[in-house]
């Protein structure tokens, strides 16, 4: 019988390559929030998958941020670099037929000694698998990856093959977490993340960058969870957009978040949400420390 292996797999890549979706597929549960907006992932999200001969600790980190300069993005980029540095294996995620300066910038910040496996995500968008061969050859010419695995986070195609490749590169050792554990984050974390996901999915292209979710209260009363949360925006005009006409937008966001929380927590949720102006919060070092970014 082969020795048990356990280690950390850090997901890296530019924004919107599907890192969070891939984490969710690998673990088999929705742990990381997903939206088409850049900067959706702001915190390190750990997902644990335990099999008979291996425990994988996947770490989803923010995508490398270049679009909005400032203290918040510098903090997010530090998190991405730290995750790649501390991982036993780095899983570099790219899209089919797309490899440009943003992808190279991420690769350049992965430590030279790291063991890197490339995952070409969104295989479901490729008409024929053989169409990928020239792109895989081009990718291999960019950097000598330990392996390149086409995969689909949406359908799960080739996920078993990817897990096999990753296992072979993890160190031998005992499990770090109980076999039934799938994350080290608590319900407070996921409540805030779920609300932020609905916020990002409901708003326009630019506004989500200026928004943050802060959990003010989380209390369990039997099977009921009472949650109070604030959405921070940087301007009064942004507050009006989040609230919407007669409160319709805020109600839609809060309702969608509450339903997802109830599914995840397995019980009723009473959710109250306010929108507050915190001027230039993303450029305020004190507020960023308060939010855990610095």
N, C-alpha and C positions, 0 to 999 in steps of 0.2 A: 504493500500500500504506500502511495506517495506521501511525503511529509506535508503537514498542514502549512499553508501559507497565509500571511496576513500583511497588509500594507495599505498605504494611502495612494490614491490615484487622483491627481489634481487636473481638473479640466481647464484648458486654456484655449484662447482664441479671441478673435475680434468679436464685437457685439453682433448678435443675430445670426450666428452660425448654428444655433440650436443646442447649445451646451446644456441649458437647463432642461429642455425636453429630453435630451439624451440621458441626463442624470435620472430623471423620473422614470424613463424606460428601463434603465439598468437596474434600478432599485425595485421597480414594480409598484411604486406609489408616487403620487404627486406631492413632492416635497418642495420643489423650487417653482416659484411663480413664473409664468410665461406670458409674454406679450410681444407684439411686433415692434415695440419701441426700444430704441437704444437705452442702455443704463437700467434695464429692468432689474437685473441682479445687482444688488448693492452690498449684500452681506455674504459671508462665507456660509454655504449650506452643505452640511455633511449628510450623506446618505450611506447607509450600511447594508450590504448584501452578504449574507452568510450562506455558504454551501457546505457540502460534506467535507471538502478538502481545502476551502479557502474562505477568508473573510476580506471583502473589498471595502475600503472606506473611501468613497468618492467625495471629492470636495469641489463644489461648483463655486467659482470665483467670478467677480465682475469681469466683463469683457474689457479689453484695453480701450480706454477712453481718450479720444482726441478731439471730439466735436466741440465740447464746452470746456475751455480752460478755466482753472480756478481751484480753490482748496478742496472742494468735494471730489472732483475728478482725480486730483493728485492722491487723495486718500484711497479712492477706489483702485487706482493703479498700483499703489503700494500693496494693497490686499492681494491683487492678482499676482504680483511678483512674489510675495511671501508664500502664497499657496504653491506656486510652481517650484520655488526653492525647497520647500519642506516635503514635497511629495516623493514617494519612492519611485513613482512613474508619473510622467506628464502625458495626459491624453490631449493632444492638439487637434482641435475640431475645425474643419474647413467645410466649405460648400463645394459641390461639384462644379468644375470648370471655372472656379473663381479663386484666384490667388494673386493678391496685389500687395501694395505697400503696407496696408494695414495689417495683413497677415504676417508679412516679414517683420514688422515692428514688434509683434507679439513674440515671434520666434527669437528675435534678437535679445529679448529680455528673459528668456528661459536660460537658466544656468547651463554652461557648456557641458558640464559633467552629467546632466540629467539624462535619464533614459526616456526617450520620447517615442510614443506611438501615435501615429496620425489616424484620425477617424474622418473619412469623407462622408459627412452626414447628408441627409436628404436624398438617399438613394432612390426613394420612391418617385422622385422627380426626373430620374434618368430613364430614358426610353428603353435602352438596352445596356446591360452591364458592360458589354464590350466597348461601348462608347466612352467609358471612363478610362480605358487603358492609356491613351495619350496623356490625359491629365495626371494619372498616377505616376507616369514616367517623368512628367514635368515636376511634379511634387517631390519625387525622389531625387531629382537633380538639384533642387533647392537645398535639401538637407538630407543626410543619410539617416532616415528614421529607422528604428528597430523593426517596425512593421507599419504597413499602410492597410487599413481595413475599411472598405466601403460599408456603410451601415445606414439604417433608417430608424430614427427615433420615433417617427410616426407609426410605422408598421411593425417595428421590432426585427426587421430583416437583418440577418447577420449579427445580431446581438450575441448569440451563443458563441460565435466565432471570435468576436471581440473580447468577450470575457475569458476565453481560453488563452488568447494572446496576452492579455493583461496578467492573468494568473502566473504564466510562465516567467514573468519578469518581477513578481513580487517576492520579498524575502520570506524564508521559512521562519515560522514563529507562531506563538499562540494567539488566539483571538483577543482583540482589544475590547469588544463589546459582547453582551449577551446575544445569543443566537437569534432571539426574537426581536431585538432592537433594530430599528431602521434609521434612527437619527439621534443626535444628542441635543436637539433643540426642544424647547418646551412649547406649550400651547400659546403662551403670550406672544412668542416670536411668530408663530404661524398665523395668529389672528391679525397681527399688523401686516404681515406679508400678503395675506389674502385680500385685505382691504386695499393695499397699495396696487395689487394686480388689477382689481376692478377699476381703480382710478386710472391706471395707465391705459387700460383697454377702452375706456370711455372718453378719454380726452384727445385733443389734437396732437400734432407731431411735437410741438415745442413745449407745451405746458407741463407735461409730466416731469421734466427735468427740474422744474421749479417747485415741485410738490414733495412732501414727505408725510409719513404717517407716524404718529406718536400715540402709544397706548397709555391712556391716563388711568385706567382702572380695569382690573380683571378679577372678578370674584365668582367663585363657585357656590351655588346654593342648591345642594342636592344634585339633580340632573340639569339644572339651569345654570348657564354662565352669563353673568351680567358684565358686559364689556362697554367701556366708554373710550372713545378714540377721537383724536384731533387730526385733521388734515391741515398741514402747514402749507401756505403759499407765500410768495414774496411780494405780492401787490394786491391792492383792493380790487383791481379789475380782474385779477385771476380768481379771487374769491367769488365774484359774481358768476364767473364761468363754471366753477365747480358746483356751485349751488344750483344754477340753472333757473329757468323761468318758473316762478312759484315753487322753487325747491325740487323740481322734477329730476334734475340730473343727480343731485345728492341722494335723493330717495332711491333712484335706480341703482346707483353705486352701492349704497348701504344694503339694499335688499339682496343684490347679487352676492355681496360679501357674506351676509348673514346666512344665506342658504348654503354656501360652500363651507362655512365654519360648522354649521350643524351637521353636515355630512362627514366632515373630518373628525369632529369631536364626539359624534354619536349622541347628541343631546340638543335640547333647545338652547337658543342663544337670544338674549335681549341686547341688541346693539344700538347704541346712541353715538352719533357722529356729529362733530362740529367742524367748521372751517375757520381757521384762524390765520391772521396775517402775521408772519414773522419776517420782517423786511430783510431781504438778502441773506436768508439763513444759510444758504449754501456757500456763502463767502465769509461766514462768521465762525472763527476758530472756536470760540466758546460754545456756541450751539452745536457745532460738529462734534466736539468732545462729549457734550451732553447726550448726543445721539449715538455715540460709540464709534464714530468714524476716525477719530484722531487719538 
